[in-house]
Amino acid sequence: MPRIGYARVSTTSQDLEIQKTRLKVAGCEIIRAETGSGASRDDRTELATVLEFLRDGDELVVHRLDRLGRSTRDVLNLVHELDAKGASLRVLEPEVTTAGDMGRIVITVLGMVADMELKFIRDRQRAGIDAAKSKGVYKGRQKRVDDGEICRLASEGVSKAKIARDLGVSRMTVYRALEANAPEADTGSG
């Protein structure tokens, strides 16, 4: 049975090599890897590619279940999709497969644990942000685009929608930048 490996990290600062090595040792003939959140399947093109090409008898292999997804619903949906194709899922740590009934139960429990872990991560992140705000040290994430560039383009008559598209930001970002840098309205009675 062909084994296809899938590796994922959340950020570019994380390393995929440990996962790739484990997948090679497990006998994966093909390994697809990507960087992106495991909270949902949106924008996970490598996973979509793997799922598209899995066939009857194939086995999708992941290092840990949280690499596949952090939502119990997503994980169970993936297992269901694999079943429909006649394929199975193998998790290397802890070693479990959906090829048998007991494996499905374990996958369900592990999916629930991954879901809870994501909630805990978000709760800790929120608590850290709140603590930093209370100390006055939280500034939010850094801007990707300089407000001055947005204002310059707008002053040249470029539409807000085109500015947003060209700079790769939302239109709301453009509106906020223009509003923050607008000259104060004359409030005097003259």
Secondary structure, DSSP 8 states (H G I E B T S, - for coil): --EEEEEEESSTTS--HHHHHHHHHTT-SEEEEEES-SS-STT-HHHHHHHHH--TT-EEEESSHHHH-S-HHHHHHHHHHHHHHT-EEEETTTTEETTSHHHHHHHHHHHHHHHHHHHHHHHHHHHHHHHHHHHT----S--SS-HHHHHHHHHTT--HHHHHHHHT--HHHHHHHHHHTS-----S--
